[in-house]
Amino acid sequence: MDEKQKEFLSRLAGVLEVDSISPADDYRLTPLWGSLTCFALKVTIMQHYGRDVPLKDLDSFPDVKTLMENVLK
């Protein structure tokens, strides 16, 4: 895993308020996931990666790996 991916996972874990998260995890199953968390993740992605990921996509990616691939591409 490269540094960009590690940084992304760290930022995602921060937004979700979990200690860590792996690419295979379904981030939507974390205790904090909901509409406000989805919006916070959208803002974080825009601020740090300059990508606008639609809210509906954030709520439908099946796992962290898919989200990460779409943000870091």
C-alpha positions in Angstrom: 0.0 0.0 0.0 1.4 3.4 -1.0 1.5 6.5 1.1 -1.5 8.1 -0.6 -3.6 5.1 0.2 -2.5 5.0 3.8 -3.3 8.7 4.1 -6.7 8.2 2.6 -7.5 5.3 5.0 -6.4 7.5 7.9 -8.6 10.4 6.8 -11.5 8.1 6.3 -11.1 6.5 9.8 -11.0 10.1 11.2 -14.2 11.1 9.6 -15.9 7.8 10.7 -14.4 8.1 14.2 -12.9 4.6 14.2 -9.4 3.6 15.1 -8.6 2.1 11.7 -10.3 0.9 8.6 -9.1 -1.5 5.9 -9.8 -1.6 2.1 -12.1 -4.6 2.5 -14.3 -2.9 5.1 -17.8 -1.6 4.3 -17.5 1.9 5.7 -21.3 2.2 5.7 -21.5 -0.3 8.5 -19.5 1.8 10.9 -21.5 3.0 14.0 -21.3 6.7 12.9 -22.4 6.3 9.2 -25.4 8.3 8.3 -26.4 11.4 6.2 -24.2 13.8 8.2 -21.2 11.5 8.1 -21.7 11.0 4.4 -21.7 14.8 3.9 -18.6 15.2 6.1 -16.8 12.6 4.0 -17.8 14.4 0.8 -16.4 17.6 2.2 -13.2 15.9 3.3 -12.7 14.3 -0.1 -13.3 17.7 -1.8 -10.9 19.5 0.5 -8.0 17.0 0.5 -8.3 15.4 -2.9 -10.1 17.9 -5.1 -12.8 15.4 -6.2 -16.5 15.9 -6.1 -18.1 12.5 -5.2 -21.9 12.6 -5.3 -23.6 11.7 -2.0 -25.5 8.9 -3.7 -22.2 7.3 -4.7 -20.8 7.6 -1.2 -23.8 5.8 0.1 -23.5 3.0 -2.6 -19.8 2.1 -2.9 -19.6 -1.5 -1.5 -16.3 -1.1 0.3 -13.4 1.2 1.2 -11.3 -0.1 -1.7 -13.9 1.0 -4.3 -14.2 4.4 -2.7 -10.5 4.8 -2.5 -10.1 3.8 -6.2 -12.7 6.4 -7.2 -11.1 9.2 -5.2 -7.5 8.5 -5.9 -7.8 7.8 -9.6 
